[in-house]
């Protein structure tokens, strides 16, 4: 698609140097064939346009639709690096139980939590799951998110894990959003293997991972490394097999306790380590050495009423590329709003608005191995958002609402408030 955006009050341009963001005023953005061909202040962007389009620039100007963005800011599309967007049923009853004093771990140990979601998902067909998920994908566009990582992990059998990943594949074919599939068969031990967890681990390593890899249904393999779920030794075994089959590694670590998950993530060279409320200094150092992106999920800490938020400042000071995600799921974080995650990051983890925005664009793209996303560099895919805001700080400041006026994917309008 071709489009010209003019008179942009602030054009938000994250730079390759970490945390650096340019904000040209009275700016223009030029889109041709779904790619950015020029971006910046009016004067500099016109010079870029002439250089990049050569003899065709004048014809492009005269024949292309123009959108006046006076009083608006324009940003890259947001990237959500951690969601569980495919599921069978919500878990409002557990929200009520937590408000009455039960903890997430107590509910999980009694058969609720992930295991409840497994029982519900197994009842539904691929078609039903596709139909149930499409409204969530529409909502991501409405909130300015154009790329979403989606995990399996509510199937916990070969048949149902494959079913979930096939749903993600079908959704990628029928919906305009970009979905990045992650295999999470090691999300929990299902009911039928509670007394024989070794057998379930064998199923993951000998059946699930080979089939997922051979079918190319997932790009990543994730695991919930936590007290009461999977141990360090079990995690290293499962992830080692996944790496042998060519899957990239992600990990849920240190959400409730520190058992050394972040240290293992760095040791294995995981692309990301997610949650990290209880991460140690040794875990931070290991992630730094291993090139692992820390993905912080403040919505989960808020929704579960946890006392600790991830130590974002400590990780930033260690020069780690901190990313933010929603952890959208039916039990512990029922939100799809990355602007809300920015708000919580600023108020509870003392990130600056610039850092929080960088964390939902450039760094979150890095956390899903898509480093070309989250920017408006020349030649990048034209995923961008027009906001009813006067500056970048307004996005986390205006919490609980939605300032998105328009969302574009590959230069095509996919959401409009009007």
One Martini backbone bead per residue (centre of mass of N, CA, C, O) as a GRO file, in nm:
protein
  418
    1UNK     BB    1   0.100   0.034   0.017
    2UNK     BB    2   0.017   0.383  -0.027
    3UNK     BB    3   0.149   0.667   0.176
    4UNK     BB    4   0.092   0.997   0.327
    5UNK     BB    5   0.230   1.161   0.611
    6UNK     BB    6   0.136   1.473   0.756
    7UNK     BB    7   0.190   1.688   1.015
    8UNK     BB    8   0.348   1.558   1.238
    9UNK     BB    9   0.404   1.632   1.557
   10UNK     BB   10   0.524   1.330   1.621
   11UNK     BB   11   0.798   1.127   1.527
   12UNK     BB   12   0.871   0.799   1.626
   13UNK     BB   13   1.234   0.706   1.636
   14UNK     BB   14   1.388   0.441   1.687
   15UNK     BB   15   1.712   0.342   1.760
   16UNK     BB   16   1.987   0.140   1.767
   17UNK     BB   17   2.052   0.284   2.007
   18UNK     BB   18   1.990   0.228   2.314
   19UNK     BB   19   1.708   0.436   2.408
   20UNK     BB   20   1.700   0.586   2.138
   21UNK     BB   21   1.492   0.878   2.041
   22UNK     BB   22   1.337   1.026   1.782
   23UNK     BB   23   1.138   1.363   1.743
   24UNK     BB   24   1.011   1.484   1.495
   25UNK     BB   25   0.863   1.771   1.384
   26UNK     BB   26   0.671   1.824   1.139
   27UNK     BB   27   0.622   1.547   0.989
   28UNK     BB   28   0.705   1.265   0.767
   29UNK     BB   29   0.550   0.974   0.594
   30UNK     BB   30   0.659   0.722   0.358
   31UNK     BB   31   0.464   0.488   0.157
   32UNK     BB   32   0.576   0.191  -0.032
   33UNK     BB   33   0.473  -0.115  -0.068
   34UNK     BB   34   0.474  -0.141   0.261
   35UNK     BB   35   0.715   0.070   0.287
   36UNK     BB   36   0.970   0.263   0.398
   37UNK     BB   37   1.107   0.565   0.224
   38UNK     BB   38   1.036   0.799   0.442
   39UNK     BB   39   1.162   0.984   0.745
   40UNK     BB   40   1.072   1.298   0.904
   41UNK     BB   41   1.121   1.581   0.848
   42UNK     BB   42   1.012   1.750   0.592
   43UNK     BB   43   1.287   1.808   0.462
   44UNK     BB   44   1.438   1.532   0.499
   45UNK     BB   45   1.217   1.345   0.372
   46UNK     BB   46   1.226   1.466   0.085
   47UNK     BB   47   1.519   1.392   0.031
   48UNK     BB   48   1.480   1.089   0.068
   49UNK     BB   49   1.271   1.048  -0.153
   50UNK     BB   50   1.442   1.136  -0.394
   51UNK     BB   51   1.666   0.925  -0.346
   52UNK     BB   52   1.483   0.655  -0.336
   53UNK     BB   53   1.293   0.722  -0.611
   54UNK     BB   54   1.392   0.930  -0.791
   55UNK     BB   55   1.206   0.972  -1.079
   56UNK     BB   56   0.929   0.888  -0.898
   57UNK     BB   57   0.862   1.107  -0.680
   58UNK     BB   58   0.657   1.301  -0.816
   59UNK     BB   59   0.441   1.090  -0.882
   60UNK     BB   60   0.396   0.999  -0.592
   61UNK     BB   61   0.292   1.273  -0.480
   62UNK     BB   62   0.044   1.305  -0.693
   63UNK     BB   63  -0.093   0.986  -0.637
   64UNK     BB   64  -0.103   0.992  -0.320
   65UNK     BB   65  -0.227   0.946  -0.031
   66UNK     BB   66  -0.328   1.184   0.228
   67UNK     BB   67  -0.244   1.227   0.579
   68UNK     BB   68  -0.350   1.426   0.838
   69UNK     BB   69  -0.142   1.470   1.157
   70UNK     BB   70  -0.250   1.683   1.325
   71UNK     BB   71  -0.196   1.639   1.667
   72UNK     BB   72  -0.014   1.384   1.614
   73UNK     BB   73   0.122   1.066   1.662
   74UNK     BB   74   0.387   0.850   1.532
   75UNK     BB   75   0.442   0.496   1.532
   76UNK     BB   76   0.535   0.208   1.572
   77UNK     BB   77   0.449  -0.092   1.595
   78UNK     BB   78   0.372  -0.311   1.827
   79UNK     BB   79   0.542  -0.567   2.036
   80UNK     BB   80   0.444  -0.891   2.152
   81UNK     BB   81   0.656  -1.138   2.330
   82UNK     BB   82   0.399  -1.243   2.535
   83UNK     BB   83   0.159  -1.504   2.479
   84UNK     BB   84  -0.186  -1.674   2.538
   85UNK     BB   85  -0.424  -1.644   2.296
   86UNK     BB   86  -0.492  -1.954   2.305
   87UNK     BB   87  -0.818  -2.053   2.429
   88UNK     BB   88  -1.117  -2.188   2.593
   89UNK     BB   89  -1.117  -2.021   2.878
   90UNK     BB   90  -1.188  -1.841   3.136
   91UNK     BB   91  -1.087  -1.724   3.503
   92UNK     BB   92  -1.279  -1.568   3.714
   93UNK     BB   93  -1.286  -1.749   3.968
   94UNK     BB   94  -0.981  -1.703   4.038
   95UNK     BB   95  -1.001  -1.405   4.089
   96UNK     BB   96  -1.189  -1.436   4.331
   97UNK     BB   97  -1.000  -1.616   4.501
   98UNK     BB   98  -0.769  -1.407   4.524
   99UNK     BB   99  -0.947  -1.185   4.663
  100UNK     BB  100  -0.983  -1.404   4.916
  101UNK     BB  101  -0.647  -1.517   4.942
  102UNK     BB  102  -0.553  -1.684   4.717
  103UNK     BB  103  -0.306  -1.826   4.545
  104UNK     BB  104  -0.178  -1.925   4.254
  105UNK     BB  105  -0.041  -2.187   4.366
  106UNK     BB  106  -0.287  -2.300   4.517
  107UNK     BB  107  -0.470  -2.325   4.268
  108UNK     BB  108  -0.282  -2.509   4.103
  109UNK     BB  109  -0.257  -2.747   4.316
  110UNK     BB  110  -0.592  -2.791   4.294
  111UNK     BB  111  -0.633  -2.778   3.952
  112UNK     BB  112  -0.587  -2.517   3.841
  113UNK     BB  113  -0.515  -2.306   3.605
  114UNK     BB  114  -0.357  -2.457   3.360
  115UNK     BB  115  -0.519  -2.723   3.393
  116UNK     BB  116  -0.792  -2.598   3.331
  117UNK     BB  117  -0.721  -2.496   3.046
  118UNK     BB  118  -0.671  -2.776   2.933
  119UNK     BB  119  -0.953  -2.897   2.966
  120UNK     BB  120  -1.093  -2.682   2.784
  121UNK     BB  121  -0.928  -2.706   2.516
  122UNK     BB  122  -0.975  -3.013   2.452
  123UNK     BB  123  -1.288  -2.964   2.362
  124UNK     BB  124  -1.176  -2.810   2.110
  125UNK     BB  125  -1.157  -2.712   1.801
  126UNK     BB  126  -0.993  -2.549   1.567
  127UNK     BB  127  -1.231  -2.376   1.471
  128UNK     BB  128  -1.316  -2.267   1.749
  129UNK     BB  129  -1.040  -2.135   1.815
  130UNK     BB  130  -1.030  -1.942   1.583
  131UNK     BB  131  -1.296  -1.791   1.646
  132UNK     BB  132  -1.207  -1.704   1.942
  133UNK     BB  133  -0.935  -1.538   1.853
  134UNK     BB  134  -0.995  -1.307   1.651
  135UNK     BB  135  -1.092  -1.082   1.851
  136UNK     BB  136  -0.812  -1.051   1.982
  137UNK     BB  137  -0.663  -0.956   1.727
  138UNK     BB  138  -0.831  -0.704   1.685
  139UNK     BB  139  -0.753  -0.578   1.961
  140UNK     BB  140  -0.459  -0.537   1.907
  141UNK     BB  141  -0.498  -0.328   1.686
  142UNK     BB  142  -0.661  -0.127   1.866
  143UNK     BB  143  -0.379  -0.110   2.060
  144UNK     BB  144  -0.113  -0.112   1.844
  145UNK     BB  145  -0.067  -0.414   1.767
  146UNK     BB  146   0.125  -0.609   1.502
  147UNK     BB  147   0.287  -0.816   1.694
  148UNK     BB  148   0.260  -1.173   1.803
  149UNK     BB  149   0.320  -1.387   2.047
  150UNK     BB  150   0.241  -1.752   2.053
  151UNK     BB  151   0.141  -2.002   2.272
  152UNK     BB  152   0.123  -2.284   2.387
  153UNK     BB  153   0.017  -2.507   2.677
  154UNK     BB  154  -0.313  -2.617   2.670
  155UNK     BB  155  -0.268  -2.931   2.597
  156UNK     BB  156  -0.047  -3.159   2.693
  157UNK     BB  157  -0.047  -3.304   2.411
  158UNK     BB  158   0.017  -3.394   2.109
  159UNK     BB  159  -0.256  -3.324   1.980
  160UNK     BB  160  -0.308  -3.039   2.131
  161UNK     BB  161  -0.049  -2.894   2.060
  162UNK     BB  162  -0.085  -2.914   1.754
  163UNK     BB  163  -0.355  -2.770   1.748
  164UNK     BB  164  -0.259  -2.495   1.845
  165UNK     BB  165  -0.043  -2.447   1.619
  166UNK     BB  166  -0.249  -2.470   1.386
  167UNK     BB  167  -0.410  -2.224   1.469
  168UNK     BB  168  -0.186  -2.020   1.426
  169UNK     BB  169  -0.149  -2.080   1.129
  170UNK     BB  170  -0.440  -2.006   1.042
  171UNK     BB  171  -0.435  -1.716   1.147
  172UNK     BB  172  -0.204  -1.621   0.961
  173UNK     BB  173  -0.389  -1.669   0.700
  174UNK     BB  174  -0.663  -1.485   0.798
  175UNK     BB  175  -0.479  -1.267   0.931
  176UNK     BB  176  -0.287  -0.964   0.943
  177UNK     BB  177  -0.138  -1.044   1.164
  178UNK     BB  178   0.158  -1.123   1.343
  179UNK     BB  179   0.252  -1.458   1.423
  180UNK     BB  180   0.451  -1.616   1.682
  181UNK     BB  181   0.549  -1.943   1.735
  182UNK     BB  182   0.522  -2.135   2.048
  183UNK     BB  183   0.644  -2.405   2.226
  184UNK     BB  184   0.462  -2.528   2.548
  185UNK     BB  185   0.464  -2.828   2.675
  186UNK     BB  186   0.631  -2.705   2.940
  187UNK     BB  187   0.395  -2.572   3.142
  188UNK     BB  188   0.295  -2.854   3.255
  189UNK     BB  189   0.156  -3.118   3.434
  190UNK     BB  190  -0.071  -3.323   3.367
  191UNK     BB  191  -0.306  -3.505   3.521
  192UNK     BB  192  -0.214  -3.798   3.394
  193UNK     BB  193   0.111  -3.721   3.511
  194UNK     BB  194   0.149  -3.659   3.823
  195UNK     BB  195   0.277  -3.969   3.884
  196UNK     BB  196   0.458  -3.936   3.583
  197UNK     BB  197   0.668  -3.709   3.477
  198UNK     BB  198   0.877  -3.867   3.309
  199UNK     BB  199   0.681  -3.946   3.085
  200UNK     BB  200   0.614  -3.661   2.991
  201UNK     BB  201   0.901  -3.581   2.914
  202UNK     BB  202   0.927  -3.797   2.697
  203UNK     BB  203   0.703  -3.685   2.517
  204UNK     BB  204   0.833  -3.416   2.460
  205UNK     BB  205   1.118  -3.527   2.348
  206UNK     BB  206   1.005  -3.781   2.154
  207UNK     BB  207   0.736  -3.632   2.019
  208UNK     BB  208   0.681  -3.326   2.015
  209UNK     BB  209   0.940  -3.191   1.913
  210UNK     BB  210   0.978  -3.349   1.648
  211UNK     BB  211   0.698  -3.271   1.526
  212UNK     BB  212   0.720  -2.964   1.538
  213UNK     BB  213   0.979  -2.940   1.371
  214UNK     BB  214   0.893  -3.098   1.114
  215UNK     BB  215   0.624  -2.905   1.077
  216UNK     BB  216   0.685  -2.603   1.139
  217UNK     BB  217   0.501  -2.478   1.398
  218UNK     BB  218   0.770  -2.361   1.534
  219UNK     BB  219   1.036  -2.144   1.658
  220UNK     BB  220   0.988  -2.204   1.962
  221UNK     BB  221   1.100  -2.304   2.296
  222UNK     BB  222   0.933  -2.344   2.601
  223UNK     BB  223   0.945  -2.294   2.974
  224UNK     BB  224   0.844  -2.371   3.316
  225UNK     BB  225   1.069  -2.249   3.549
  226UNK     BB  226   0.959  -2.379   3.864
  227UNK     BB  227   0.821  -2.420   4.145
  228UNK     BB  228   0.625  -2.710   4.076
  229UNK     BB  229   0.728  -2.770   3.788
  230UNK     BB  230   1.028  -2.714   3.646
  231UNK     BB  231   1.338  -2.799   3.660
  232UNK     BB  232   1.656  -2.752   3.578
  233UNK     BB  233   1.714  -3.035   3.470
  234UNK     BB  234   1.460  -3.059   3.294
  235UNK     BB  235   1.509  -2.805   3.125
  236UNK     BB  236   1.781  -2.885   3.001
  237UNK     BB  237   1.678  -3.133   2.856
  238UNK     BB  238   1.450  -3.011   2.681
  239UNK     BB  239   1.616  -2.778   2.549
  240UNK     BB  240   1.832  -2.953   2.420
  241UNK     BB  241   1.643  -3.092   2.223
  242UNK     BB  242   1.535  -2.840   2.083
  243UNK     BB  243   1.809  -2.748   1.971
  244UNK     BB  244   1.863  -3.007   1.804
  245UNK     BB  245   1.585  -2.926   1.629
  246UNK     BB  246   1.609  -2.592   1.581
  247UNK     BB  247   1.508  -2.446   1.828
  248UNK     BB  248   1.436  -2.178   1.991
  249UNK     BB  249   1.480  -2.009   2.309
  250UNK     BB  250   1.262  -2.005   2.593
  251UNK     BB  251   1.170  -1.860   2.930
  252UNK     BB  252   1.021  -1.927   3.235
  253UNK     BB  253   1.130  -1.713   3.512
  254UNK     BB  254   1.127  -1.602   3.832
  255UNK     BB  255   0.826  -1.541   3.939
  256UNK     BB  256   0.833  -1.670   4.255
  257UNK     BB  257   1.125  -1.800   4.227
  258UNK     BB  258   1.475  -1.879   4.282
  259UNK     BB  259   1.630  -2.151   4.071
  260UNK     BB  260   1.813  -2.057   3.806
  261UNK     BB  261   1.683  -1.981   3.524
  262UNK     BB  262   1.850  -1.737   3.419
  263UNK     BB  263   2.118  -1.886   3.415
  264UNK     BB  264   2.028  -2.095   3.206
  265UNK     BB  265   1.952  -1.905   2.978
  266UNK     BB  266   2.239  -1.798   2.937
  267UNK     BB  267   2.384  -2.069   2.895
  268UNK     BB  268   2.184  -2.144   2.635
  269UNK     BB  269   2.105  -1.884   2.467
  270UNK     BB  270   1.852  -1.745   2.505
  271UNK     BB  271   1.647  -1.515   2.372
  272UNK     BB  272   1.456  -1.545   2.634
  273UNK     BB  273   1.354  -1.413   2.962
  274UNK     BB  274   1.058  -1.453   3.164
  275UNK     BB  275   0.960  -1.216   3.416
  276UNK     BB  276   1.176  -1.181   3.687
  277UNK     BB  277   1.094  -1.102   3.987
  278UNK     BB  278   1.343  -1.310   4.124
  279UNK     BB  279   1.604  -1.214   4.024
  280UNK     BB  280   1.941  -1.239   4.014
  281UNK     BB  281   2.255  -1.133   3.971
  282UNK     BB  282   2.343  -1.394   3.827
  283UNK     BB  283   2.116  -1.388   3.616
  284UNK     BB  284   2.191  -1.120   3.485
  285UNK     BB  285   2.477  -1.198   3.401
  286UNK     BB  286   2.400  -1.441   3.224
  287UNK     BB  287   2.222  -1.289   3.021
  288UNK     BB  288   2.442  -1.107   2.923
  289UNK     BB  289   2.641  -1.334   2.825
  290UNK     BB  290   2.396  -1.481   2.639
  291UNK     BB  291   2.200  -1.271   2.492
  292UNK     BB  292   1.946  -1.219   2.677
  293UNK     BB  293   1.615  -1.126   2.686
  294UNK     BB  294   1.428  -0.939   2.901
  295UNK     BB  295   1.087  -1.021   2.989
  296UNK     BB  296   0.846  -0.809   3.109
  297UNK     BB  297   0.530  -0.867   3.325
  298UNK     BB  298   0.346  -0.644   3.497
  299UNK     BB  299   0.051  -0.748   3.470
  300UNK     BB  300   0.090  -1.002   3.644
  301UNK     BB  301   0.169  -0.873   3.910
  302UNK     BB  302  -0.090  -0.710   3.935
  303UNK     BB  303  -0.312  -0.940   3.898
  304UNK     BB  304  -0.175  -1.122   4.143
  305UNK     BB  305  -0.055  -0.939   4.379
  306UNK     BB  306   0.236  -0.886   4.383
  307UNK     BB  307   0.514  -0.751   4.550
  308UNK     BB  308   0.694  -0.804   4.300
  309UNK     BB  309   0.895  -0.654   4.067
  310UNK     BB  310   1.091  -0.625   3.828
  311UNK     BB  311   1.437  -0.520   3.806
  312UNK     BB  312   1.479  -0.299   3.570
  313UNK     BB  313   1.713  -0.110   3.652
  314UNK     BB  314   1.927  -0.327   3.690
  315UNK     BB  315   1.916  -0.424   3.391
  316UNK     BB  316   1.980  -0.157   3.255
  317UNK     BB  317   2.255  -0.113   3.404
  318UNK     BB  318   2.353  -0.397   3.260
  319UNK     BB  319   2.272  -0.367   2.949
  320UNK     BB  320   1.987  -0.468   2.902
  321UNK     BB  321   1.717  -0.547   2.666
  322UNK     BB  322   1.442  -0.448   2.773
  323UNK     BB  323   1.121  -0.598   2.779
  324UNK     BB  324   0.764  -0.589   2.696
  325UNK     BB  325   0.465  -0.762   2.811
  326UNK     BB  326   0.139  -0.901   2.873
  327UNK     BB  327   0.059  -1.208   2.911
  328UNK     BB  328  -0.181  -1.297   2.760
  329UNK     BB  329  -0.441  -1.455   2.958
  330UNK     BB  330  -0.699  -1.630   3.139
  331UNK     BB  331  -0.556  -1.592   3.449
  332UNK     BB  332  -0.286  -1.365   3.497
  333UNK     BB  333  -0.343  -1.168   3.213
  334UNK     BB  334  -0.624  -0.984   3.103
  335UNK     BB  335  -0.438  -0.833   2.863
  336UNK     BB  336  -0.350  -0.617   2.551
  337UNK     BB  337  -0.192  -0.363   2.682
  338UNK     BB  338   0.100  -0.194   2.629
  339UNK     BB  339   0.047   0.087   2.749
  340UNK     BB  340  -0.008  -0.030   3.032
  341UNK     BB  341   0.275  -0.150   3.068
  342UNK     BB  342   0.413   0.122   3.063
  343UNK     BB  343   0.285   0.238   3.314
  344UNK     BB  344   0.387   0.021   3.515
  345UNK     BB  345   0.685   0.057   3.452
  346UNK     BB  346   0.697   0.354   3.550
  347UNK     BB  347   0.561   0.323   3.846
  348UNK     BB  348   0.703   0.027   3.948
  349UNK     BB  349   1.006   0.027   3.772
  350UNK     BB  350   1.132   0.309   3.679
  351UNK     BB  351   1.070   0.374   3.397
  352UNK     BB  352   1.084   0.542   3.123
  353UNK     BB  353   0.905   0.627   2.855
  354UNK     BB  354   1.130   0.561   2.654
  355UNK     BB  355   1.196   0.279   2.762
  356UNK     BB  356   0.912   0.159   2.737
  357UNK     BB  357   0.888   0.196   2.430
  358UNK     BB  358   1.141   0.039   2.348
  359UNK     BB  359   1.023  -0.230   2.494
  360UNK     BB  360   0.767  -0.238   2.261
  361UNK     BB  361   0.978  -0.263   2.013
  362UNK     BB  362   1.284  -0.325   1.972
  363UNK     BB  363   1.316  -0.532   2.213
  364UNK     BB  364   1.068  -0.711   2.147
  365UNK     BB  365   1.173  -0.796   1.871
  366UNK     BB  366   1.430  -0.932   1.983
  367UNK     BB  367   1.261  -1.148   2.159
  368UNK     BB  368   1.157  -1.265   1.846
  369UNK     BB  369   1.363  -1.238   1.613
  370UNK     BB  370   1.269  -0.914   1.497
  371UNK     BB  371   1.476  -0.654   1.433
  372UNK     BB  372   1.295  -0.497   1.200
  373UNK     BB  373   1.106  -0.429   1.413
  374UNK     BB  374   0.993  -0.131   1.577
  375UNK     BB  375   1.032   0.053   1.321
  376UNK     BB  376   1.109   0.344   1.072
  377UNK     BB  377   1.299   0.252   0.873
  378UNK     BB  378   1.441   0.230   0.590
  379UNK     BB  379   1.265  -0.055   0.456
  380UNK     BB  380   1.057  -0.105   0.647
  381UNK     BB  381   0.786  -0.213   0.770
  382UNK     BB  382   0.451  -0.066   0.762
  383UNK     BB  383   0.424  -0.048   1.094
  384UNK     BB  384   0.168   0.168   1.232
  385UNK     BB  385   0.069   0.454   1.451
  386UNK     BB  386  -0.209   0.661   1.531
  387UNK     BB  387  -0.225   0.918   1.779
  388UNK     BB  388  -0.412   1.086   2.040
  389UNK     BB  389  -0.130   1.272   2.079
  390UNK     BB  390   0.136   1.504   2.166
  391UNK     BB  391   0.316   1.271   2.306
  392UNK     BB  392   0.482   1.004   2.434
  393UNK     BB  393   0.402   1.043   2.741
  394UNK     BB  394   0.090   0.998   2.701
  395UNK     BB  395   0.066   0.692   2.687
  396UNK     BB  396   0.124   0.624   2.999
  397UNK     BB  397  -0.053   0.851   3.126
  398UNK     BB  398  -0.313   0.732   2.969
  399UNK     BB  399  -0.465   0.526   3.164
  400UNK     BB  400  -0.726   0.291   3.063
  401UNK     BB  401  -0.716   0.368   2.769
  402UNK     BB  402  -0.749   0.477   2.409
  403UNK     BB  403  -0.535   0.646   2.155
  404UNK     BB  404  -0.609   0.500   1.906
  405UNK     BB  405  -0.686   0.574   1.562
  406UNK     BB  406  -0.458   0.409   1.391
  407UNK     BB  407  -0.381   0.101   1.210
  408UNK     BB  408  -0.089  -0.039   1.045
  409UNK     BB  409  -0.031  -0.304   0.796
  410UNK     BB  410   0.169  -0.289   0.546
  411UNK     BB  411   0.011  -0.001   0.491
  412UNK     BB  412  -0.260  -0.107   0.610
  413UNK     BB  413  -0.569  -0.059   0.717
  414UNK     BB  414  -0.691  -0.222   1.040
  415UNK     BB  415  -0.763   0.045   1.214
  416UNK     BB  416  -1.051   0.257   1.313
  417UNK     BB  417  -1.225   0.475   1.508
  418UNK     BB  418  -1.404   0.609   1.256
   0.00000   0.00000   0.00000
